[in-house]
Amino acid sequence: MPEISTALIIKIIVIAVAIGGGIAVIYSVKKAVSNTIGRQLSRANDLLRTINDATEERQNNAMQFTYVDPNVVNNIKRDFPDYDENIARSIVENTVMKYFLVINGEASENQLEYCTEAFKQRAATMAKDNLSTVTPKHYDDIHIHKSQVASYHRDHDAATAKFQVSLEYKLNGIKAQHIYEADYSYYLSMGIEGENASLICQFCGAPVDTAGSVCPYCGSEIHSSVERTWKVSRISMLR
């Protein structure tokens, strides 16, 4: 076997070292590039996660009410001692839920209990107009977060408690959060938009025109109940 010269051995060693160094450099470059890409992807994922969290928080957090008069319930009770806040809130919330079903065409306006006739007719007209459009509005997954009476006003004809309702729904598949306002009215005089039915004698069913009076038909003393006499007269989106 021929002897390998020292020069050849040195040359082989140099080539091997060069190849090893090249491999090390390539590995280092690949590792650096991989780390850089990994950091960039991590930052991008963190950014997307932050955006998604912010979006989810915005969608899931109920919208806050505008100004609420701290004395509003006391003011109502001063005029109507039998006013029951829990009953009133329940009626308003149930009416708001049914209101959207009417607009969807999934319920009749006659299912809007404790509402004025004028409001029922407006809701029916809104439903008819909505369903006649090319792309009707459709409300799904309606959820009321909370509701509260925010203000109260009384004049010669009517007393009105304005409720704010914080809710969410999907409008044509898109989730939204809103504050709706509902007028809860007690009509003090006869014939306002046909609201004489809002004041009735609980004994004979005859209409009466004042609260706490004697029924002119059967002579019974009228003890008004908030569930019987108060009516939702308006619902609209506040913001």
MDAnalysis code that builds the backbone (N, CA, C; Angstrom):
import MDAnalysis as mda
import numpy as np

u = mda.Universe.empty(717, n_residues=239, atom_resindex=np.repeat(np.arange(239), 3), trajectory=True)
u.add_TopologyAttr("name", ["N", "CA", "C"] * 239)
u.add_TopologyAttr("resid", np.arange(1, 240))
u.add_TopologyAttr("resname", ["MET", "PRO", "GLU", "ILE", "SER", "THR", "ALA", "LEU", "ILE", "ILE", "LYS", "ILE", "ILE", "VAL", "ILE", "ALA", "VAL", "ALA", "ILE", "GLY", "GLY", "GLY", "ILE", "ALA", "VAL", "ILE", "TYR", "SER", "VAL", "LYS", "LYS", "ALA", "VAL", "SER", "ASN", "THR", "ILE", "GLY", "ARG", "GLN", "LEU", "SER", "ARG", "ALA", "ASN", "ASP", "LEU", "LEU", "ARG", "THR", "ILE", "ASN", "ASP", "ALA", "THR", "GLU", "GLU", "ARG", "GLN", "ASN", "ASN", "ALA", "MET", "GLN", "PHE", "THR", "TYR", "VAL", "ASP", "PRO", "ASN", "VAL", "VAL", "ASN", "ASN", "ILE", "LYS", "ARG", "ASP", "PHE", "PRO", "ASP", "TYR", "ASP", "GLU", "ASN", "ILE", "ALA", "ARG", "SER", "ILE", "VAL", "GLU", "ASN", "THR", "VAL", "MET", "LYS", "TYR", "PHE", "LEU", "VAL", "ILE", "ASN", "GLY", "GLU", "ALA", "SER", "GLU", "ASN", "GLN", "LEU", "GLU", "TYR", "CYS", "THR", "GLU", "ALA", "PHE", "LYS", "GLN", "ARG", "ALA", "ALA", "THR", "MET", "ALA", "LYS", "ASP", "ASN", "LEU", "SER", "THR", "VAL", "THR", "PRO", "LYS", "HIS", "TYR", "ASP", "ASP", "ILE", "HIS", "ILE", "HIS", "LYS", "SER", "GLN", "VAL", "ALA", "SER", "TYR", "HIS", "ARG", "ASP", "HIS", "ASP", "ALA", "ALA", "THR", "ALA", "LYS", "PHE", "GLN", "VAL", "SER", "LEU", "GLU", "TYR", "LYS", "LEU", "ASN", "GLY", "ILE", "LYS", "ALA", "GLN", "HIS", "ILE", "TYR", "GLU", "ALA", "ASP", "TYR", "SER", "TYR", "TYR", "LEU", "SER", "MET", "GLY", "ILE", "GLU", "GLY", "GLU", "ASN", "ALA", "SER", "LEU", "ILE", "CYS", "GLN", "PHE", "CYS", "GLY", "ALA", "PRO", "VAL", "ASP", "THR", "ALA", "GLY", "SER", "VAL", "CYS", "PRO", "TYR", "CYS", "GLY", "SER", "GLU", "ILE", "HIS", "SER", "SER", "VAL", "GLU", "ARG", "THR", "TRP", "LYS", "VAL", "SER", "ARG", "ILE", "SER", "MET", "LEU", "ARG"])
u.atoms.positions = np.array([
    [0.865, -1.204, 0.000],
    [0.000, 0.000, 0.000],
    [0.888, 1.236, 0.000],
    [0.581, 2.178, -0.906],
    [1.421, 3.383, -0.981],
    [1.242, 4.225, 0.263],
    [2.302, 4.867, 0.642],
    [2.245, 5.735, 1.817],
    [1.584, 7.063, 1.460],
    [0.792, 7.561, 2.420],
    [0.146, 8.873, 2.239],
    [1.105, 9.923, 2.744],
    [1.344, 10.870, 1.880],
    [2.307, 11.913, 2.238],
    [1.739, 12.817, 3.310],
    [2.649, 13.415, 4.002],
    [2.244, 14.362, 5.061],
    [1.457, 15.523, 4.486],
    [1.852, 15.981, 3.319],
    [1.167, 17.121, 2.679],
    [-0.278, 16.777, 2.369],
    [-0.477, 15.511, 1.912],
    [-1.845, 15.100, 1.577],
    [-2.711, 15.020, 2.830],
    [-2.082, 14.508, 3.889],
    [-2.825, 14.419, 5.151],
    [-3.247, 15.804, 5.626],
    [-2.297, 16.728, 5.550],
    [-2.608, 18.106, 5.963],
    [-3.723, 18.680, 5.106],
    [-3.657, 18.388, 3.803],
    [-4.675, 18.914, 2.883],
    [-6.051, 18.351, 3.218],
    [-6.067, 17.031, 3.530],
    [-7.347, 16.401, 3.885],
    [-7.909, 17.014, 5.165],
    [-7.002, 17.229, 6.131],
    [-7.443, 17.829, 7.399],
    [-8.007, 19.223, 7.174],
    [-7.320, 20.017, 6.344],
    [-7.779, 21.390, 6.053],
    [-9.150, 21.363, 5.407],
    [-9.313, 20.430, 4.429],
    [-10.607, 20.339, 3.739],
    [-11.712, 19.938, 4.721],
    [-11.400, 18.965, 5.605],
    [-12.393, 18.511, 6.582],
    [-12.792, 19.635, 7.531],
    [-11.753, 20.373, 7.974],
    [-12.038, 21.512, 8.867],
    [-12.901, 22.539, 8.162],
    [-12.580, 22.791, 6.884],
    [-13.349, 23.777, 6.116],
    [-14.806, 23.338, 5.970],
    [-14.968, 22.035, 5.652],
    [-16.335, 21.519, 5.504],
    [-17.086, 21.613, 6.826],
    [-16.407, 21.211, 7.914],
    [-17.044, 21.291, 9.228],
    [-17.401, 22.712, 9.600],
    [-16.485, 23.637, 9.290],
    [-16.769, 25.043, 9.576],
    [-17.940, 25.550, 8.770],
    [-17.978, 25.127, 7.498],
    [-19.097, 25.552, 6.649],
    [-20.424, 25.045, 7.170],
    [-20.400, 23.777, 7.579],
    [-21.635, 23.207, 8.135],
    [-22.058, 23.956, 9.393],
    [-21.070, 24.284, 10.229],
    [-21.384, 25.019, 11.465],
    [-21.963, 26.389, 11.161],
    [-21.360, 27.060, 10.154],
    [-21.864, 28.390, 9.769],
    [-23.286, 28.293, 9.253],
    [-23.518, 27.298, 8.374],
    [-24.865, 27.126, 7.819],
    [-25.868, 26.843, 8.933],
    [-25.498, 25.986, 9.885],
    [-26.379, 25.655, 11.010],
    [-26.680, 26.891, 11.850],
    [-25.607, 27.689, 12.078],
    [-25.791, 28.909, 12.882],
    [-26.722, 29.883, 12.189],
    [-26.526, 30.018, 10.856],
    [-27.383, 30.935, 10.090],
    [-28.827, 30.457, 10.121],
    [-29.012, 29.139, 9.885],
    [-30.366, 28.592, 9.894],
    [-31.019, 28.772, 11.263],
    [-30.232, 28.551, 12.316],
    [-30.771, 28.699, 13.667],
    [-31.151, 30.146, 13.947],
    [-30.276, 31.077, 13.496],
    [-30.563, 32.500, 13.708],
    [-31.823, 32.914, 12.959],
    [-31.918, 32.449, 11.691],
    [-33.103, 32.775, 10.887],
    [-34.353, 32.180, 11.525],
    [-34.229, 30.914, 11.971],
    [-35.369, 30.248, 12.602],
    [-35.807, 30.981, 13.864],
    [-34.831, 31.410, 14.667],
    [-35.160, 32.146, 15.894],
    [-35.836, 33.470, 15.577],
    [-35.316, 34.150, 14.534],
    [-35.901, 35.438, 14.139],
    [-37.337, 35.262, 13.682],
    [-37.552, 34.244, 12.825],
    [-38.911, 33.979, 12.346],
    [-39.816, 33.592, 13.513],
    [-39.282, 32.777, 14.433],
    [-40.064, 32.364, 15.597],
    [-40.482, 33.543, 16.454],
    [-39.527, 34.475, 16.661],
    [-39.855, 35.665, 17.460],
    [-40.910, 36.510, 16.758],
    [-40.770, 36.648, 15.428],
    [-41.739, 37.444, 14.679],
    [-43.123, 36.801, 14.719],
    [-43.157, 35.458, 14.563],
    [-44.443, 34.768, 14.640],
    [-45.049, 34.890, 16.031],
    [-44.202, 34.815, 17.057],
    [-44.688, 34.950, 18.427],
    [-45.288, 36.330, 18.660],
    [-44.572, 37.370, 18.128],
    [-45.098, 38.734, 18.270],
    [-46.429, 38.864, 17.530],
    [-46.494, 38.271, 16.328],
    [-47.734, 38.347, 15.549],
    [-48.874, 37.642, 16.275],
    [-48.571, 36.474, 16.848],
    [-49.599, 35.746, 17.602],
    [-50.046, 36.526, 18.832],
    [-49.080, 37.158, 19.509],
    [-49.426, 37.972, 20.679],
    [-50.327, 39.133, 20.274],
    [-50.002, 39.749, 19.126],
    [-50.800, 40.875, 18.646],
    [-52.214, 40.422, 18.301],
    [-52.315, 39.286, 17.590],
    [-53.635, 38.764, 17.234],
    [-54.430, 38.392, 18.478],
    [-53.742, 37.814, 19.460],
    [-54.414, 37.435, 20.702],
    [-54.927, 38.673, 21.434],
    [-54.125, 39.731, 21.432],
    [-54.538, 40.979, 22.077],
    [-55.756, 41.572, 21.386],
    [-55.727, 41.555, 20.043],
    [-56.857, 42.083, 19.272],
    [-58.111, 41.260, 19.535],
    [-57.964, 39.928, 19.515],
    [-59.114, 39.056, 19.754],
    [-59.666, 39.227, 21.161],
    [-58.758, 39.347, 22.145],
    [-59.208, 39.531, 23.527],
    [-59.959, 40.844, 23.684],
    [-59.428, 41.892, 23.043],
    [-60.083, 43.201, 23.129],
    [-61.449, 43.162, 22.464],
    [-61.530, 42.472, 21.308],
    [-62.802, 42.362, 20.604],
    [-63.814, 41.577, 21.424],
    [-63.344, 40.453, 21.999],
    [-64.234, 39.631, 22.812],
    [-64.693, 40.382, 24.051],
    [-63.778, 41.128, 24.671],
    [-64.146, 41.901, 25.860],
    [-65.170, 42.963, 25.507],
    [-64.973, 43.614, 24.365],
    [-65.918, 44.651, 23.946],
    [-67.290, 44.048, 23.679],
    [-67.305, 42.862, 23.068],
    [-68.573, 42.240, 22.725],
    [-69.280, 41.672, 23.942],
    [-68.502, 41.148, 24.896],
    [-69.109, 40.471, 26.033],
    [-69.472, 41.408, 27.176],
    [-68.817, 42.552, 27.271],
    [-69.117, 43.482, 28.351],
    [-70.361, 44.282, 28.014],
    [-71.302, 44.313, 28.937],
    [-72.527, 45.060, 28.709],
    [-72.233, 46.549, 28.636],
    [-72.935, 47.237, 27.746],
    [-72.786, 48.681, 27.660],
    [-73.362, 49.318, 28.918],
    [-72.720, 50.392, 29.353],
    [-73.132, 51.063, 30.579],
    [-74.232, 52.077, 30.290],
    [-75.090, 52.273, 31.277],
    [-76.175, 53.224, 31.131],
    [-75.641, 54.653, 31.082],
    [-76.430, 55.521, 30.467],
    [-76.158, 56.945, 30.585],
    [-76.651, 57.388, 31.964],
    [-76.747, 58.675, 32.180],
    [-77.087, 59.192, 33.512],
    [-78.388, 58.585, 34.037],
    [-78.345, 58.134, 35.276],
    [-79.520, 57.594, 35.955],
    [-79.800, 58.449, 37.188],
    [-80.995, 58.998, 37.263],
    [-81.388, 59.821, 38.407],
    [-81.442, 58.947, 39.660],
    [-80.619, 59.236, 40.667],
    [-80.603, 58.379, 41.871],
    [-81.904, 58.428, 42.659],
    [-82.714, 59.465, 42.430],
    [-83.969, 59.609, 43.175],
    [-85.187, 59.187, 42.366],
    [-84.958, 58.554, 41.213],
    [-86.063, 58.316, 40.291],
    [-87.137, 57.413, 40.896],
    [-86.749, 56.354, 41.565],
    [-87.753, 55.439, 42.125],
    [-88.549, 56.127, 43.228],
    [-87.882, 56.899, 44.065],
    [-88.587, 57.636, 45.119],
    [-89.563, 58.636, 44.524],
    [-89.166, 59.270, 43.418],
    [-90.052, 60.235, 42.764],
    [-91.303, 59.546, 42.216],
    [-91.115, 58.352, 41.655],
    [-92.271, 57.609, 41.145],
    [-93.182, 57.196, 42.295],
    [-92.586, 56.685, 43.366],
    [-93.373, 56.218, 44.503],
    [-94.104, 57.359, 45.206],
    [-93.576, 58.560, 45.073],
    [-94.269, 59.702, 45.667],
    [-95.622, 59.908, 44.982],
    [-95.656, 59.687, 43.670],
    [-96.907, 59.826, 42.920],
    [-97.710, 58.530, 42.898],
    [-97.011, 57.397, 42.908],
    [-97.664, 56.084, 42.824],
    [-97.095, 55.177, 43.923],
    [-97.651, 55.242, 45.123],
    [-97.102, 54.467, 46.249],
    [-97.065, 52.963, 45.997],
    [-97.956, 52.458, 45.127],
    [-98.006, 51.019, 44.865],
    [-97.045, 50.587, 43.762],
    [-96.286, 51.516, 43.230],
    [-95.351, 51.173, 42.147],
    [-94.363, 50.117, 42.630],
    [-94.231, 49.056, 41.850],
    [-93.322, 47.955, 42.187],
    [-92.212, 47.905, 41.142],
    [-91.004, 48.218, 41.554],
    [-89.873, 48.287, 40.629],
    [-89.585, 46.937, 39.970],
    [-89.700, 45.860, 40.714],
    [-89.406, 44.536, 40.153],
    [-90.418, 44.136, 39.086],
    [-91.689, 44.392, 39.350],
    [-92.722, 44.097, 38.358],
    [-92.516, 44.949, 37.118],
    [-92.247, 46.236, 37.330],
    [-92.045, 47.141, 36.198],
    [-90.874, 46.687, 35.334],
    [-89.759, 46.349, 35.966],
    [-88.574, 45.913, 35.216],
    [-88.861, 44.628, 34.441],
    [-89.570, 43.702, 35.073],
    [-89.898, 42.443, 34.409],
    [-90.778, 42.670, 33.187],
    [-91.765, 43.544, 33.323],
    [-92.654, 43.836, 32.200],
    [-91.883, 44.484, 31.060],
    [-91.031, 45.440, 31.380],
    [-90.251, 46.127, 30.344],
    [-89.330, 45.145, 29.624],
    [-88.617, 44.315, 30.367],
    [-87.688, 43.370, 29.739],
    [-88.426, 42.368, 28.855],
    [-89.542, 41.838, 29.339],
    [-90.311, 40.893, 28.535],
    [-90.852, 41.542, 27.270],
    [-91.262, 42.796, 27.392],
    [-91.786, 43.507, 26.231],
    [-90.695, 43.752, 25.202],
    [-89.503, 44.116, 25.657],
    [-88.388, 44.336, 24.728],
    [-88.066, 43.050, 23.972],
    [-88.038, 41.926, 24.664],
    [-87.766, 40.644, 24.005],
    [-88.828, 40.335, 22.949],
    [-90.097, 40.523, 23.298],
    [-91.172, 40.245, 22.350],
    [-91.169, 41.238, 21.193],
    [-90.738, 42.450, 21.473],
    [-90.670, 43.480, 20.435],
    [-89.799, 43.019, 19.269],
    [-88.632, 42.433, 19.578],
    [-87.749, 41.959, 18.510],
    [-88.372, 40.791, 17.753],
    [-89.125, 39.948, 18.441],
    [-89.801, 38.841, 17.762],
    [-90.857, 39.363, 16.796],
    [-91.542, 40.434, 17.190],
    [-92.523, 41.050, 16.296],
    [-91.830, 41.613, 15.061],
    [-90.714, 42.313, 15.254],
    [-89.976, 42.875, 14.120],
    [-89.493, 41.763, 13.198],
    [-89.109, 40.616, 13.773],
    [-88.674, 39.472, 12.961],
    [-89.821, 38.830, 12.191],
    [-91.054, 39.143, 12.575],
    [-92.198, 38.474, 11.976],
    [-92.502, 37.144, 12.631],
    [-91.928, 36.897, 13.812],
    [-92.099, 35.629, 14.516],
    [-93.169, 35.706, 15.601],
    [-93.741, 36.871, 15.795],
    [-94.796, 37.045, 16.794],
    [-95.725, 38.158, 16.325],
    [-96.946, 38.107, 16.813],
    [-97.931, 39.130, 16.478],
    [-97.837, 40.292, 17.458],
    [-98.217, 41.467, 16.983],
    [-98.213, 42.624, 17.879],
    [-99.191, 42.436, 19.037],
    [-100.180, 41.555, 18.856],
    [-101.142, 41.294, 19.926],
    [-100.518, 40.542, 21.097],
    [-99.325, 39.995, 20.876],
    [-98.616, 39.321, 21.961],
    [-97.839, 40.304, 22.834],
    [-97.864, 41.561, 22.467],
    [-97.212, 42.597, 23.269],
    [-98.155, 43.002, 24.400],
    [-98.112, 42.254, 25.484],
    [-98.957, 42.572, 26.628],
    [-98.435, 43.834, 27.323],
    [-99.325, 44.472, 28.050],
    [-98.963, 45.663, 28.820],
    [-98.338, 46.734, 27.940],
    [-98.854, 46.861, 26.730],
    [-98.406, 47.905, 25.806],
    [-99.610, 48.719, 25.361],
    [-99.378, 49.964, 25.020],
    [-100.452, 50.793, 24.501],
    [-100.833, 50.311, 23.107],
    [-102.068, 50.559, 22.727],
    [-102.523, 50.165, 21.393],
    [-101.741, 50.903, 20.318],
    [-101.412, 52.155, 20.595],
    [-100.645, 52.929, 19.618],
    [-99.275, 52.302, 19.386],
    [-98.633, 51.847, 20.452],
    [-97.321, 51.215, 20.293],
    [-97.436, 49.889, 19.548],
    [-98.474, 49.119, 19.840],
    [-98.672, 47.858, 19.123],
    [-98.790, 48.101, 17.622],
    [-99.540, 49.124, 17.258],
    [-99.708, 49.423, 15.838],
    [-98.399, 49.879, 15.204],
    [-97.617, 50.667, 15.939],
    [-96.312, 51.091, 15.408],
    [-95.397, 49.883, 15.208],
    [-95.408, 48.955, 16.165],
    [-94.580, 47.755, 16.038],
    [-95.015, 46.921, 14.842],
    [-96.320, 46.803, 14.630],
    [-96.829, 46.040, 13.487],
    [-96.404, 46.679, 12.173],
    [-96.457, 48.007, 12.114],
    [-96.030, 48.717, 10.904],
    [-94.539, 48.535, 10.660],
    [-93.739, 48.619, 11.718],
    [-92.296, 48.421, 11.585],
    [-91.984, 47.014, 11.087],
    [-92.705, 46.016, 11.598],
    [-92.491, 44.637, 11.159],
    [-92.845, 44.474, 9.687],
    [-93.954, 45.064, 9.284],
    [-94.378, 44.974, 7.887],
    [-93.362, 45.632, 6.967],
    [-92.897, 46.815, 7.348],
    [-91.900, 47.514, 6.532],
    [-90.594, 46.729, 6.475],
    [-90.198, 46.148, 7.603],
    [-88.942, 45.393, 7.646],
    [-89.000, 44.167, 6.740],
    [-90.090, 43.424, 6.822],
    [-90.203, 42.186, 6.056],
    [-90.398, 42.431, 4.567],
    [-90.746, 43.654, 4.197],
    [-90.940, 43.966, 2.778],
    [-89.659, 44.425, 2.098],
    [-88.569, 44.588, 2.858],
    [-87.305, 45.018, 2.267],
    [-86.586, 43.835, 1.631],
    [-85.591, 44.144, 0.791],
    [-84.829, 43.098, 0.107],
    [-84.068, 42.243, 1.117],
    [-83.452, 42.904, 2.101],
    [-82.714, 42.187, 3.151],
    [-83.293, 42.579, 4.507],
    [-84.298, 41.853, 4.967],
    [-84.921, 42.210, 6.248],
    [-83.940, 42.066, 7.412],
    [-84.119, 42.902, 8.406],
    [-83.340, 42.760, 9.634],
    [-83.877, 41.567, 10.420],
    [-82.954, 40.765, 10.943],
    [-83.375, 39.618, 11.754],
    [-82.514, 39.558, 13.008],
    [-83.182, 39.542, 14.147],
    [-82.500, 39.573, 15.442],
    [-82.484, 38.172, 16.049],
    [-81.281, 37.700, 16.394],
    [-81.118, 36.385, 17.012],
    [-80.309, 36.514, 18.304],
    [-80.354, 35.459, 19.116],
    [-79.550, 35.373, 20.343],
    [-79.664, 36.649, 21.180],
    [-80.880, 37.101, 21.361],
    [-81.116, 38.330, 22.122],
    [-80.915, 38.045, 23.609],
    [-80.102, 38.860, 24.236],
    [-79.824, 38.676, 25.666],
    [-79.800, 40.033, 26.355],
    [-80.600, 40.171, 27.396],
    [-80.621, 41.405, 28.182],
    [-79.655, 41.263, 29.349],
    [-78.668, 42.153, 29.393],
    [-77.707, 42.130, 30.492],
    [-78.321, 42.702, 31.771],
    [-78.947, 43.861, 31.628],
    [-79.536, 44.517, 32.796],
    [-80.455, 45.627, 32.316],
    [-81.320, 46.070, 33.199],
    [-82.209, 47.188, 32.890],
    [-82.436, 47.991, 34.158],
    [-82.773, 49.263, 33.962],
    [-82.970, 50.135, 35.119],
    [-83.786, 51.345, 34.704],
    [-84.677, 51.773, 35.588],
    [-85.397, 53.010, 35.329],
    [-84.420, 54.163, 35.526],
    [-84.353, 55.045, 34.530],
    [-83.334, 56.095, 34.530],
    [-83.893, 57.474, 34.843],
    [-85.139, 57.721, 34.451],
    [-85.714, 59.047, 34.695],
    [-87.232, 58.930, 34.762],
    [-87.846, 59.998, 35.245],
    [-89.298, 59.991, 35.435],
    [-89.829, 61.389, 35.172],
    [-90.955, 61.429, 34.458],
    [-91.566, 62.729, 34.149],
    [-93.079, 62.594, 34.234],
    [-93.704, 63.619, 34.771],
    [-95.162, 63.622, 34.861],
    [-95.690, 64.978, 34.425],
    [-96.734, 64.930, 33.601],
    [-97.421, 66.163, 33.232],
    [-98.920, 65.948, 33.436],
    [-99.721, 66.801, 32.827],
    [-101.165, 66.728, 33.049],
    [-101.760, 65.429, 32.512],
    [-101.207, 64.925, 31.410],
    [-101.817, 63.785, 30.728],
    [-101.266, 62.428, 31.146],
    [-99.964, 62.366, 31.438],
    [-99.360, 61.053, 31.678],
    [-98.140, 61.158, 32.573],
    [-97.823, 60.049, 33.204],
    [-96.568, 59.901, 33.941],
    [-95.749, 58.846, 33.203],
    [-94.472, 59.144, 32.979],
    [-93.638, 58.229, 32.196],
    [-92.328, 57.950, 32.910],
    [-92.063, 56.666, 33.122],
    [-90.769, 56.215, 33.635],
    [-89.963, 55.700, 32.451],
    [-88.784, 56.269, 32.247],
    [-87.939, 55.864, 31.125],
    [-86.931, 54.819, 31.607],
    [-87.023, 53.642, 31.025],
    [-86.096, 52.556, 31.345],
    [-84.985, 52.493, 30.308],
    [-83.779, 52.202, 30.772],
    [-82.681, 51.885, 29.866],
    [-82.401, 50.393, 29.971],
    [-82.217, 49.760, 28.820],
    [-82.013, 48.314, 28.753],
    [-80.709, 48.040, 28.012],
    [-79.749, 47.452, 28.721],
    [-78.472, 47.074, 28.108],
    [-78.604, 45.646, 27.589],
    [-78.408, 45.479, 26.275],
    [-78.635, 44.162, 25.683],
    [-77.648, 43.881, 24.566],
    [-77.663, 42.642, 24.124],
    [-76.877, 42.244, 22.965],
    [-77.736, 41.341, 22.091],
    [-77.412, 41.318, 20.815],
    [-78.083, 40.413, 19.882],
    [-77.214, 40.252, 18.646],
    [-77.607, 39.318, 17.811],
    [-76.984, 39.172, 16.503],
    [-77.960, 39.709, 15.468],
    [-77.534, 40.750, 14.769],
    [-78.356, 41.342, 13.724],
    [-77.850, 40.833, 12.388],
    [-78.646, 39.983, 11.756],
    [-78.231, 39.322, 10.506],
    [-76.872, 38.649, 10.669],
    [-76.690, 38.007, 11.821],
    [-75.483, 37.230, 12.073],
    [-74.333, 37.989, 12.694],
    [-74.450, 39.308, 12.833],
    [-73.366, 40.123, 13.384],
    [-73.721, 40.530, 14.816],
    [-72.829, 40.195, 15.751],
    [-73.078, 40.485, 17.158],
    [-72.955, 41.977, 17.433],
    [-73.858, 42.497, 18.257],
    [-73.855, 43.927, 18.577],
    [-74.324, 44.133, 20.009],
    [-73.846, 45.218, 20.615],
    [-74.243, 45.628, 21.959],
    [-74.897, 47.004, 21.861],
    [-76.026, 47.184, 22.545],
    [-76.720, 48.470, 22.473],
    [-77.421, 48.777, 23.798],
    [-77.777, 50.049, 23.930],
    [-78.666, 50.490, 24.998],
    [-79.986, 50.885, 24.345],
    [-81.064, 50.253, 24.776],
    [-82.396, 50.618, 24.298],
    [-83.131, 51.372, 25.402],
    [-84.060, 52.203, 24.977],
    [-84.863, 52.976, 25.921],
    [-86.325, 52.593, 25.756],
    [-86.995, 52.378, 26.879],
    [-88.411, 52.023, 26.849],
    [-89.190, 52.978, 27.743],
    [-90.247, 53.558, 27.194],
    [-91.132, 54.419, 27.975],
    [-92.215, 53.562, 28.618],
    [-92.320, 53.684, 29.925],
    [-93.314, 52.939, 30.688],
    [-94.273, 53.973, 31.258],
    [-95.472, 54.052, 30.687],
    [-96.345, 55.201, 30.917],
    [-97.633, 54.834, 31.642],
    [-98.067, 55.780, 32.451],
    [-99.337, 55.677, 33.160],
    [-100.158, 56.879, 32.717],
    [-101.231, 56.613, 31.951],
    [-102.015, 57.714, 31.399],
    [-103.042, 58.191, 32.410],
    [-102.998, 59.483, 32.664],
    [-103.823, 60.075, 33.713],
    [-105.146, 60.605, 33.198],
    [-105.288, 60.709, 31.894],
    [-106.539, 61.196, 31.328],
    [-106.993, 60.262, 30.224],
    [-108.263, 60.332, 29.895],
    [-108.842, 59.412, 28.931],
    [-108.536, 59.847, 27.505],
    [-108.438, 58.875, 26.624],
    [-108.449, 59.170, 25.200],
    [-107.132, 59.542, 24.578],
    [-106.019, 59.491, 25.296],
    [-104.733, 59.831, 24.701],
    [-104.254, 58.640, 23.877],
    [-104.254, 58.781, 22.574],
    [-103.856, 57.712, 21.654],
    [-104.608, 56.413, 21.956],
    [-105.852, 56.542, 22.418],
    [-106.630, 55.354, 22.720],
    [-106.176, 54.623, 23.954],
    [-105.574, 55.329, 24.901],
    [-105.008, 54.661, 26.069],
    [-105.953, 54.612, 27.254],
    [-107.251, 54.801, 27.026],
    [-108.163, 54.733, 28.158],
    [-108.182, 53.343, 28.781],
    [-107.745, 52.329, 28.041],
    [-107.711, 50.975, 28.599],
    [-106.598, 50.804, 29.615],
    [-105.704, 51.795, 29.706],
    [-104.601, 51.655, 30.649],
    [-105.049, 51.889, 32.081],
    [-106.224, 52.489, 32.264],
    [-106.781, 52.675, 33.602],
    [-108.143, 51.994, 33.649],
    [-108.233, 50.888, 34.374],
    [-109.491, 50.161, 34.436],
    [-109.815, 49.813, 35.881],
    [-111.099, 49.648, 36.140],
    [-111.550, 49.201, 37.455],
    [-111.296, 47.702, 37.563],
    [-110.606, 47.293, 38.623],
    [-110.288, 45.873, 38.757],
    [-111.488, 45.039, 39.195],
    [-112.617, 45.716, 39.487],
    [-113.810, 44.987, 39.925],
    [-114.796, 44.765, 38.780],
    [-115.069, 45.821, 38.002],
    [-116.039, 45.670, 36.914],
    [-115.413, 45.819, 35.534],
    [-114.144, 46.258, 35.471],
    [-113.466, 46.386, 34.187],
    [-113.753, 47.672, 33.452],
    [-114.507, 48.575, 34.061],
    [-114.840, 49.834, 33.396],
    [-113.632, 50.766, 33.388],
    [-113.504, 51.596, 32.339],
    [-112.390, 52.549, 32.302],
    [-112.596, 53.676, 33.302],
    [-111.513, 54.119, 33.920],
    [-111.557, 55.260, 34.834],
    [-110.481, 56.244, 34.407],
    [-110.676, 57.510, 34.758],
    [-109.767, 58.528, 34.241],
    [-108.821, 59.090, 35.288],
    [-108.878, 58.615, 36.513],
    [-107.945, 59.079, 37.537],
    [-107.519, 57.910, 38.398],
    [-106.333, 58.024, 38.977],
    [-105.856, 56.973, 39.879],
    [-106.357, 57.235, 41.287],
    [-106.650, 56.185, 42.028],
    [-107.068, 56.315, 43.417],
    [-108.446, 56.910, 43.578],
    [-109.326, 56.781, 42.571],
    [-110.663, 57.363, 42.643],
    [-111.700, 56.264, 42.824],
    [-112.959, 56.641, 42.808],
    [-114.065, 55.690, 42.907],
    [-114.599, 55.429, 41.511],
    [-114.837, 54.163, 41.194],
    [-115.345, 53.805, 39.870],
    [-116.742, 54.390, 39.685],
    [-116.975, 55.158, 38.614],
    [-118.291, 55.764, 38.406],
    [-119.352, 54.746, 37.996],
    [-118.940, 53.523, 37.685],
    [-119.889, 52.515, 37.205],
    [-120.362, 51.577, 38.313],
    [-119.423, 51.116, 39.170],
    [-119.823, 50.169, 40.215],
    [-119.625, 50.724, 41.618],
    [-119.005, 51.902, 41.731],
    [-118.825, 52.534, 43.026],
    [-117.673, 51.996, 43.846],
    [-116.889, 51.077, 43.291],
    [-115.765, 50.509, 44.031],
    [-114.600, 51.484, 44.056],
    [-113.850, 51.440, 45.145],
    [-112.656, 52.274, 45.230],
    [-111.562, 51.647, 44.379],
    [-110.902, 52.479, 43.590],
    [-109.879, 51.984, 42.676],
    [-108.543, 51.929, 43.403],
    [-107.994, 50.736, 43.516],
    [-106.642, 50.558, 44.034],
    [-105.792, 50.083, 42.864],
    [-105.082, 50.996, 42.272],
    [-104.379, 50.679, 41.029],
    [-103.217, 49.734, 41.275],
    [-102.987, 48.878, 40.327],
    [-101.849, 47.958, 40.347],
    [-100.933, 48.319, 39.200],
    [-99.614, 48.364, 39.468],
    [-98.688, 48.745, 38.416],
    [-98.767, 47.783, 37.245],
    [-99.042, 46.502, 37.520],
    [-99.095, 45.516, 36.451],
    [-100.284, 45.760, 35.535],
    [-101.357, 46.319, 36.091],
    [-102.549, 46.552, 35.291],
    [-102.512, 47.900, 34.581],
    [-101.985, 48.880, 35.225],
    [-102.198, 50.239, 34.746],
    [-101.039, 50.834, 33.964],
    [-99.832, 50.391, 34.207],
    [-98.703, 50.927, 33.466],
    [-98.576, 50.203, 32.130],
    [-98.225, 50.960, 31.096],
    [-98.120, 50.397, 29.750],
    [-96.825, 50.852, 29.089],
    [-96.187, 49.947, 28.371],
    [-95.042, 50.336, 27.541],
    [-95.583, 51.086, 26.332],
    [-95.107, 52.294, 26.125],
    [-95.630, 53.133, 25.044],
    [-94.604, 53.429, 23.953],
    [-93.341, 53.088, 24.202],
    [-92.311, 53.357, 23.184],
    [-91.075, 52.525, 23.490],
    [-90.434, 52.018, 22.422],
    [-89.132, 51.357, 22.524],
    [-88.277, 51.854, 21.367],
    [-87.067, 52.292, 21.674],
    [-86.168, 52.742, 20.615],
    [-84.727, 52.552, 21.064],
    [-83.823, 52.481, 20.080],
    [-82.407, 52.325, 20.402],
    [-81.833, 53.672, 20.809],
    [-81.213, 53.708, 21.987],
    [-80.620, 54.946, 22.481],
    [-79.219, 55.132, 21.929],
    [-78.416, 54.078, 21.949],
    [-77.067, 54.115, 21.379],
    [-76.510, 52.691, 21.244],
])
